[in-house]
Amino acid sequence: MKGSPSFVGVVAMEKYLINPNQRLSKINRDIYGHFSEHLGRCIYEGLYVGENSSIPNVNGMRCDVVNALKEIRIPVLRWPGGCFADEYHWKDGIGPKENRKKMINTHWGGVIEDNSFGTHEFFELCRQLGCEAYVNGNVGSGTVQEMSEWVEYMTFDGVSPMADLRKANGQDKPWKVKYFGVGNENWGCGGHMLPEFYADQFRRYETFVRDYNGNSHIYRVACGANGFDFNWTEVLMKKAASRIDGISLHYYTVPGDWGHKGSALSFTDDEYYTTVEKAYRMEELVRRQSEVLNRYDPEKRIGLIVDEWGTWYDVEEGTNPGFLYQQNSMRDAIVAGLTLNIFNKHSDRVRMANIAQTINVLQSMILTDGEEMLLTPTYFVFKMFADHGENTLLGSFSTSRNISENGDLPQIVESASITDDGTIISTVVNTSMSESAEVRCQVADFEASEITAEILCGDAHDHNSFDKRDAVGIKEFKGFETLNDGFKATLPPCSVVKFVIR
Ligand code: AHR
């Protein structure tokens, strides 16, 4: 609660009800997806160091990073942008590396992009990670032919100019592209288009994203709204709904304003609450965007694809402002935990999400410094939530009070799901910086024989650094009592807790 930051107290018991009789939507594991752009040190240095690097790698991909991402069961990776996608020309990134064109990355730091990481490298990365590919095409500065040929190059299993070119470049079999983005932020860096114009462009470009033999239907993602721009969604749905599989949504949590966003580690209590409240606006945003979609697509065929979300702070001192490198604290873990709970609760509509970005950029899972690597608090949240993937969402409800002075922020943000064999997974976030939460959880018509729990918690400023890499991490949680029909727990301030109820 604002105004009483140093007080660590206990408030009245909150009720938390889980109803296993109410089986709602399936949670698509792609909700826990990631985003990697040619931006700063995300691709280069972060994921890809090249075959000749002294940093241990397989075909140029960092082994430590690949292993860490496999640990959190990364389901899907979006590439190559972001704003970069709408100035990326894929043919620059294929063939012998020494012949690949060099270009200036005008969006991000004005550095030279040597195209040594291109289509083949991206699919090699997905292969090593065991994840699905989400490729974002170029509408802003690319042609229909260019996009069409890229899809042919990646997915056609026959004789054709692009399939032959792919084979000549060493890849005989086509790859699987699960998702394809038709442009990115075309209301902004992707061309400053008006929704009517983009809707027409989408219809045109999408027509040439072919489903070739040997490759199942490519899920087409239309560029959706900037946050609360409901008109964009409305126009797009009106003009193109029948051709859309998914519509994207971008929403970043910026504690200050774009000129002065605020520091990743040095923040006041008020800034903490502003950040977490702004992150919680995702609930209203997804609900209201879904309301627009419901009017045109009541069957919920079209997915809401939140393919960029996360915290955005000022860059760390001394780093390139165009590289968007920021540290990551328990505050970010709270943002991640409450956001993933919101996505779970809306999994009838939210079919995929991609946090921005995987490594060294914005709200990252991993930070690197040369050959060193550390895992952020956000990484551990993704690790905890992975168990929800492919489960069925259960009806659940908490009586949590609002702890925001000016807006809407429940102290407890939760979701619960059930596996095919009847195990219940419940993830509960205590958003308060200073107050524990006493929670009485009741699972309807259920006799709990065994409950285990794990926790990520600490002071909101706690983080991992290259000097102290394991200041924050998941621990076993013992602060609860198993009851016949659930549990009673005391959740520490600023915590994310996962209960496994059998
Ligand atoms: O994630 C950083 C940038 O934020 C992306 O390139 C762009 O799509 C968004 O504005």
Residues whose N, C-alpha, C, O or C-beta is under 5 A from the ligand:
A	BS01	AHR	G82 C83 F84 E185 A356
